[in-house]
Protein backbone atom coordinates (compact mmCIF):
# COMPACT_ATOMS: atom_id res chain seq x y z
CA UNK A 1 0.00 0.00 0.00
CA UNK A 2 2.83 2.37 0.80
CA UNK A 3 4.28 1.82 -2.67
CA UNK A 4 0.90 2.49 -4.24
CA UNK A 5 0.53 5.77 -2.29
CA UNK A 6 4.03 6.87 -3.26
CA UNK A 7 3.23 6.29 -6.95
CA UNK A 8 -0.06 8.22 -6.90
CA UNK A 9 -0.12 11.62 -8.60
CA UNK A 10 -0.98 14.42 -6.16
CA UNK A 11 -1.00 18.21 -6.08
CA UNK A 12 1.30 20.36 -3.98
CA UNK A 13 0.15 21.11 -0.40
CA UNK A 14 0.39 24.80 -1.38
CA UNK A 15 -1.74 24.50 -4.52
CA UNK A 16 -4.24 27.01 -3.12
CA UNK A 17 -1.40 29.54 -2.91
CA UNK A 18 -0.61 29.11 -6.62
CA UNK A 19 1.62 26.07 -7.05
CA UNK A 20 0.54 24.05 -10.11
CA UNK A 21 3.03 21.21 -9.81
CA UNK A 22 1.66 17.67 -9.74
CA UNK A 23 3.97 14.96 -8.41
CA UNK A 24 4.04 11.45 -7.03
CA UNK A 25 3.07 11.05 -3.38
CA UNK A 26 6.59 10.02 -2.45
CA UNK A 27 7.97 13.43 -3.50
CA UNK A 28 5.50 15.63 -1.64
CA UNK A 29 7.55 16.20 1.50
CA UNK A 30 10.73 17.11 -0.39
CA UNK A 31 8.90 19.43 -2.77
CA UNK A 32 7.04 21.17 0.07
CA UNK A 33 10.31 22.19 1.75
CA UNK A 34 11.41 23.94 -1.47
CA UNK A 35 8.12 25.19 -2.93
CA UNK A 36 8.19 28.90 -3.76
CA UNK A 37 4.52 29.16 -2.77
CA UNK A 38 5.13 27.82 0.74
CA UNK A 39 5.56 30.03 3.83
CA UNK A 40 8.38 32.50 3.30
CA UNK A 41 10.31 34.83 5.57
CA UNK A 42 12.14 37.56 3.68
CA UNK A 43 13.27 41.19 3.64
CA UNK A 44 11.45 43.66 1.37
CA UNK A 45 13.01 46.96 0.31
CA UNK A 46 10.93 49.99 1.38
CA UNK A 47 11.21 53.76 1.47
CA UNK A 48 9.80 56.72 3.42
CA UNK A 49 7.78 54.72 5.92
CA UNK A 50 6.04 52.38 3.49
CA UNK A 51 5.80 48.73 4.46
CA UNK A 52 4.40 45.57 2.82
CA UNK A 53 1.66 43.19 3.99
CA UNK A 54 2.65 40.63 6.64
CA UNK A 55 5.33 42.93 8.10
CA UNK A 56 6.62 41.36 11.32
CA UNK A 57 5.60 43.19 14.48
CA UNK A 58 8.44 44.08 16.83
CA UNK A 59 6.67 45.78 19.73
CA UNK A 60 4.92 48.99 20.63
CA UNK A 61 6.13 52.46 21.59
CA UNK A 62 3.98 55.37 22.73
CA UNK A 63 0.93 53.38 21.67
CA UNK A 64 2.19 52.87 18.11
CA UNK A 65 2.97 49.43 16.70
CA UNK A 66 6.60 48.88 15.73
CA UNK A 67 7.70 46.74 12.79
CA UNK A 68 11.01 44.93 12.22
CA UNK A 69 13.30 46.66 9.73
CA UNK A 70 16.99 46.91 8.93
CA UNK A 71 19.05 49.65 7.35
CA UNK A 72 22.59 50.41 6.23
CA UNK A 73 24.71 52.68 8.40
CA UNK A 74 28.48 53.27 8.37
CA UNK A 75 29.24 49.94 6.74
CA UNK A 76 26.77 47.96 8.81
CA UNK A 77 23.40 46.41 8.00
CA UNK A 78 21.60 46.86 11.29
CA UNK A 79 18.16 45.69 12.52
CA UNK A 80 15.96 48.43 13.94
CA UNK A 81 12.37 49.61 14.21
CA UNK A 82 9.76 51.20 11.97
CA UNK A 83 6.77 53.07 13.37
CA UNK A 84 3.57 51.84 11.73
CA UNK A 85 2.53 55.51 11.52
CA UNK A 86 3.90 58.76 12.87
CA UNK A 87 2.96 59.05 16.57
CA UNK A 88 1.14 62.14 17.79
CA UNK A 89 3.31 64.92 19.15
CA UNK A 90 3.74 64.97 22.90
CA UNK A 91 3.46 61.20 23.38
CA UNK A 92 7.05 60.71 24.35
CA UNK A 93 8.19 59.25 21.04
CA UNK A 94 11.12 60.71 19.13
CA UNK A 95 10.03 62.87 16.21
CA UNK A 96 12.34 63.19 13.20
CA UNK A 97 10.08 63.22 10.12
CA UNK A 98 11.43 59.68 9.64
CA UNK A 99 9.72 56.62 11.06
CA UNK A 100 12.60 54.15 10.64
CA UNK A 101 15.59 54.13 12.97
CA UNK A 102 18.34 51.90 14.32
CA UNK A 103 20.86 51.89 17.15
CA UNK A 104 24.50 52.46 16.28
CA UNK A 105 27.56 53.93 18.01
CA UNK A 106 25.75 55.15 21.11
CA UNK A 107 22.99 56.96 19.23
CA UNK A 108 19.71 56.53 17.39
CA UNK A 109 20.19 56.81 13.63
CA UNK A 110 17.32 57.55 11.24
CA UNK A 111 16.96 56.32 7.67
CA UNK A 112 14.52 56.78 4.80
CA UNK A 113 15.67 53.68 2.90
CA UNK A 114 15.41 50.30 4.59
CA UNK A 115 14.13 46.74 4.39
CA UNK A 116 11.14 45.37 6.30
CA UNK A 117 10.95 41.76 7.46
CA UNK A 118 7.82 39.97 6.27
CA UNK A 119 6.49 36.54 7.17
CA UNK A 120 3.19 34.70 6.89
CA UNK A 121 1.15 34.69 10.12
CA UNK A 122 2.44 32.29 12.76
CA UNK A 123 5.79 31.73 11.02
CA UNK A 124 7.89 33.64 13.55
CA UNK A 125 7.91 34.07 17.32
CA UNK A 126 9.87 35.80 20.07
CA UNK A 127 11.72 33.67 22.64
CA UNK A 128 13.73 34.69 25.74
CA UNK A 129 17.52 34.92 25.60
CA UNK A 130 20.28 36.85 27.38
CA UNK A 131 23.92 37.98 27.45
CA UNK A 132 24.42 37.99 23.69
CA UNK A 133 23.33 34.39 23.19
CA UNK A 134 21.97 33.91 19.67
CA UNK A 135 22.31 30.12 19.53
CA UNK A 136 18.54 29.70 19.94
CA UNK A 137 17.23 27.29 17.32
CA UNK A 138 16.13 29.00 14.09
CA UNK A 139 17.22 32.49 15.19
CA UNK A 140 16.70 34.84 12.23
CA UNK A 141 19.83 36.76 11.15
CA UNK A 142 19.21 40.47 10.90
CA UNK A 143 22.35 41.82 9.28
CA UNK A 144 26.03 42.43 9.98
CA UNK A 145 28.06 44.93 11.96
CA UNK A 146 30.60 47.21 10.32
CA UNK A 147 33.20 44.60 11.40
CA UNK A 148 31.37 41.78 9.67
CA UNK A 149 29.84 40.21 12.79
CA UNK A 150 26.41 38.70 12.31
CA UNK A 151 23.63 40.63 14.07
CA UNK A 152 20.24 39.28 15.13
CA UNK A 153 16.80 40.73 15.83
CA UNK A 154 15.95 41.42 19.46
CA UNK A 155 13.62 43.41 21.67
CA UNK A 156 13.15 44.25 25.33
CA UNK A 157 10.86 46.13 27.66
CA UNK A 158 11.74 49.71 28.58
CA UNK A 159 11.23 51.28 32.01
CA UNK A 160 7.93 52.84 30.91
CA UNK A 161 6.55 49.48 29.75
CA UNK A 162 7.07 49.99 26.02
CA UNK A 163 8.47 47.00 24.11
CA UNK A 164 10.99 48.18 21.52
CA UNK A 165 12.85 46.12 18.96
CA UNK A 166 16.38 46.53 17.67
CA UNK A 167 19.53 44.44 17.28
CA UNK A 168 21.40 41.78 19.21
CA UNK A 169 25.19 42.16 19.07
CA UNK A 170 26.57 38.80 20.26
CA UNK A 171 30.14 39.91 21.06
CA UNK A 172 28.77 42.81 23.14
CA UNK A 173 26.65 40.42 25.19
CA UNK A 174 23.44 42.41 24.84
CA UNK A 175 20.63 43.78 22.71
CA UNK A 176 20.45 47.43 21.65
CA UNK A 177 17.53 49.67 20.72
CA UNK A 178 17.46 53.22 19.43
CA UNK A 179 15.16 55.39 21.52
CA UNK A 180 14.89 59.08 22.45
CA UNK A 181 18.03 59.82 20.44
CA UNK A 182 20.28 57.33 22.22
CA UNK A 183 21.34 53.70 22.01
CA UNK A 184 20.01 51.73 24.98
CA UNK A 185 21.27 48.27 25.95
CA UNK A 186 19.89 45.30 27.87
CA UNK A 187 21.40 41.90 28.68
CA UNK A 188 17.89 40.42 29.00
CA UNK A 189 15.90 40.37 25.78
CA UNK A 190 13.85 38.33 23.34
CA UNK A 191 15.21 37.06 20.04
CA UNK A 192 13.15 36.55 16.89
CA UNK A 193 13.11 32.98 15.54
CA UNK A 194 11.37 31.16 12.71
CA UNK A 195 8.91 28.36 13.34
CA UNK A 196 9.79 25.20 11.48
CA UNK A 197 7.58 24.56 8.48
CA UNK A 198 5.40 21.57 9.37
CA UNK A 199 5.73 18.33 7.44
CA UNK A 200 2.72 18.17 5.10
CA UNK A 201 0.24 15.64 6.46
CA UNK A 202 -3.49 15.30 6.60
CA UNK A 203 -3.41 17.07 9.97
CA UNK A 204 -0.72 19.76 9.92
CA UNK A 205 -0.85 22.74 12.25
CA UNK A 206 1.53 25.42 13.45
CA UNK A 207 1.99 26.91 16.87
CA UNK A 208 1.10 30.54 17.35
CA UNK A 209 3.34 33.35 18.58
CA UNK A 210 4.43 33.22 22.18
CA UNK A 211 6.22 35.82 24.22
CA UNK A 212 7.25 36.53 27.77
CA UNK A 213 5.96 40.06 27.14
CA UNK A 214 2.43 38.96 26.21
C-alpha positions as CSV (number, residue, x, y, z in Angstrom):
1,X,0.0,0.0,0.0
2,X,2.8,2.4,0.8
3,X,4.3,1.8,-2.7
4,X,0.9,2.5,-4.2
5,X,0.5,5.8,-2.3
6,X,4.0,6.9,-3.3
7,X,3.2,6.3,-6.9
8,X,-0.1,8.2,-6.9
9,X,-0.1,11.6,-8.6
10,X,-1.0,14.4,-6.2
11,X,-1.0,18.2,-6.1
12,X,1.3,20.4,-4.0
13,X,0.1,21.1,-0.4
14,X,0.4,24.8,-1.4
15,X,-1.7,24.5,-4.5
16,X,-4.2,27.0,-3.1
17,X,-1.4,29.5,-2.9
18,X,-0.6,29.1,-6.6
19,X,1.6,26.1,-7.0
20,X,0.5,24.1,-10.1
21,X,3.0,21.2,-9.8
22,X,1.7,17.7,-9.7
23,X,4.0,15.0,-8.4
24,X,4.0,11.5,-7.0
25,X,3.1,11.1,-3.4
26,X,6.6,10.0,-2.5
27,X,8.0,13.4,-3.5
28,X,5.5,15.6,-1.6
29,X,7.6,16.2,1.5
30,X,10.7,17.1,-0.4
31,X,8.9,19.4,-2.8
32,X,7.0,21.2,0.1
33,X,10.3,22.2,1.8
34,X,11.4,23.9,-1.5
35,X,8.1,25.2,-2.9
36,X,8.2,28.9,-3.8
37,X,4.5,29.2,-2.8
38,X,5.1,27.8,0.7
39,X,5.6,30.0,3.8
40,X,8.4,32.5,3.3
41,X,10.3,34.8,5.6
42,X,12.1,37.6,3.7
43,X,13.3,41.2,3.6
44,X,11.5,43.7,1.4
45,X,13.0,47.0,0.3
46,X,10.9,50.0,1.4
47,X,11.2,53.8,1.5
48,X,9.8,56.7,3.4
49,X,7.8,54.7,5.9
50,X,6.0,52.4,3.5
51,X,5.8,48.7,4.5
52,X,4.4,45.6,2.8
53,X,1.7,43.2,4.0
54,X,2.7,40.6,6.6
55,X,5.3,42.9,8.1
56,X,6.6,41.4,11.3
57,X,5.6,43.2,14.5
58,X,8.4,44.1,16.8
59,X,6.7,45.8,19.7
60,X,4.9,49.0,20.6
61,X,6.1,52.5,21.6
62,X,4.0,55.4,22.7
63,X,0.9,53.4,21.7
64,X,2.2,52.9,18.1
65,X,3.0,49.4,16.7
66,X,6.6,48.9,15.7
67,X,7.7,46.7,12.8
68,X,11.0,44.9,12.2
69,X,13.3,46.7,9.7
70,X,17.0,46.9,8.9
71,X,19.0,49.6,7.3
72,X,22.6,50.4,6.2
73,X,24.7,52.7,8.4
74,X,28.5,53.3,8.4
75,X,29.2,49.9,6.7
76,X,26.8,48.0,8.8
77,X,23.4,46.4,8.0
78,X,21.6,46.9,11.3
79,X,18.2,45.7,12.5
80,X,16.0,48.4,13.9
81,X,12.4,49.6,14.2
82,X,9.8,51.2,12.0
83,X,6.8,53.1,13.4
84,X,3.6,51.8,11.7
85,X,2.5,55.5,11.5
86,X,3.9,58.8,12.9
87,X,3.0,59.0,16.6
88,X,1.1,62.1,17.8
89,X,3.3,64.9,19.2
90,X,3.7,65.0,22.9
91,X,3.5,61.2,23.4
92,X,7.1,60.7,24.4
93,X,8.2,59.3,21.0
94,X,11.1,60.7,19.1
95,X,10.0,62.9,16.2
96,X,12.3,63.2,13.2
97,X,10.1,63.2,10.1
98,X,11.4,59.7,9.6
99,X,9.7,56.6,11.1
100,X,12.6,54.1,10.6
101,X,15.6,54.1,13.0
102,X,18.3,51.9,14.3
103,X,20.9,51.9,17.2
104,X,24.5,52.5,16.3
105,X,27.6,53.9,18.0
106,X,25.7,55.1,21.1
107,X,23.0,57.0,19.2
108,X,19.7,56.5,17.4
109,X,20.2,56.8,13.6
110,X,17.3,57.6,11.2
111,X,17.0,56.3,7.7
112,X,14.5,56.8,4.8
113,X,15.7,53.7,2.9
114,X,15.4,50.3,4.6
115,X,14.1,46.7,4.4
116,X,11.1,45.4,6.3
117,X,11.0,41.8,7.5
118,X,7.8,40.0,6.3
119,X,6.5,36.5,7.2
120,X,3.2,34.7,6.9
121,X,1.1,34.7,10.1
122,X,2.4,32.3,12.8
123,X,5.8,31.7,11.0
124,X,7.9,33.6,13.6
125,X,7.9,34.1,17.3
126,X,9.9,35.8,20.1
127,X,11.7,33.7,22.6
128,X,13.7,34.7,25.7
129,X,17.5,34.9,25.6
130,X,20.3,36.8,27.4
131,X,23.9,38.0,27.4
132,X,24.4,38.0,23.7
133,X,23.3,34.4,23.2
134,X,22.0,33.9,19.7
135,X,22.3,30.1,19.5
136,X,18.5,29.7,19.9
137,X,17.2,27.3,17.3
138,X,16.1,29.0,14.1
139,X,17.2,32.5,15.2
140,X,16.7,34.8,12.2
141,X,19.8,36.8,11.1
142,X,19.2,40.5,10.9
143,X,22.4,41.8,9.3
144,X,26.0,42.4,10.0
145,X,28.1,44.9,12.0
146,X,30.6,47.2,10.3
147,X,33.2,44.6,11.4
148,X,31.4,41.8,9.7
149,X,29.8,40.2,12.8
150,X,26.4,38.7,12.3
151,X,23.6,40.6,14.1
152,X,20.2,39.3,15.1
153,X,16.8,40.7,15.8
154,X,15.9,41.4,19.5
155,X,13.6,43.4,21.7
156,X,13.2,44.3,25.3
157,X,10.9,46.1,27.7
158,X,11.7,49.7,28.6
159,X,11.2,51.3,32.0
160,X,7.9,52.8,30.9
161,X,6.6,49.5,29.8
162,X,7.1,50.0,26.0
163,X,8.5,47.0,24.1
164,X,11.0,48.2,21.5
165,X,12.8,46.1,19.0
166,X,16.4,46.5,17.7
167,X,19.5,44.4,17.3
168,X,21.4,41.8,19.2
169,X,25.2,42.2,19.1
170,X,26.6,38.8,20.3
171,X,30.1,39.9,21.1
172,X,28.8,42.8,23.1
173,X,26.6,40.4,25.2
174,X,23.4,42.4,24.8
175,X,20.6,43.8,22.7
176,X,20.5,47.4,21.6
177,X,17.5,49.7,20.7
178,X,17.5,53.2,19.4
179,X,15.2,55.4,21.5
180,X,14.9,59.1,22.4
181,X,18.0,59.8,20.4
182,X,20.3,57.3,22.2
183,X,21.3,53.7,22.0
184,X,20.0,51.7,25.0
185,X,21.3,48.3,26.0
186,X,19.9,45.3,27.9
187,X,21.4,41.9,28.7
188,X,17.9,40.4,29.0
189,X,15.9,40.4,25.8
190,X,13.8,38.3,23.3
191,X,15.2,37.1,20.0
192,X,13.1,36.5,16.9
193,X,13.1,33.0,15.5
194,X,11.4,31.2,12.7
195,X,8.9,28.4,13.3
196,X,9.8,25.2,11.5
197,X,7.6,24.6,8.5
198,X,5.4,21.6,9.4
199,X,5.7,18.3,7.4
200,X,2.7,18.2,5.1
201,X,0.2,15.6,6.5
202,X,-3.5,15.3,6.6
203,X,-3.4,17.1,10.0
204,X,-0.7,19.8,9.9
205,X,-0.9,22.7,12.2
206,X,1.5,25.4,13.4
207,X,2.0,26.9,16.9
208,X,1.1,30.5,17.3
209,X,3.3,33.4,18.6
210,X,4.4,33.2,22.2
211,X,6.2,35.8,24.2
212,X,7.2,36.5,27.8
213,X,6.0,40.1,27.1
214,X,2.4,39.0,26.2
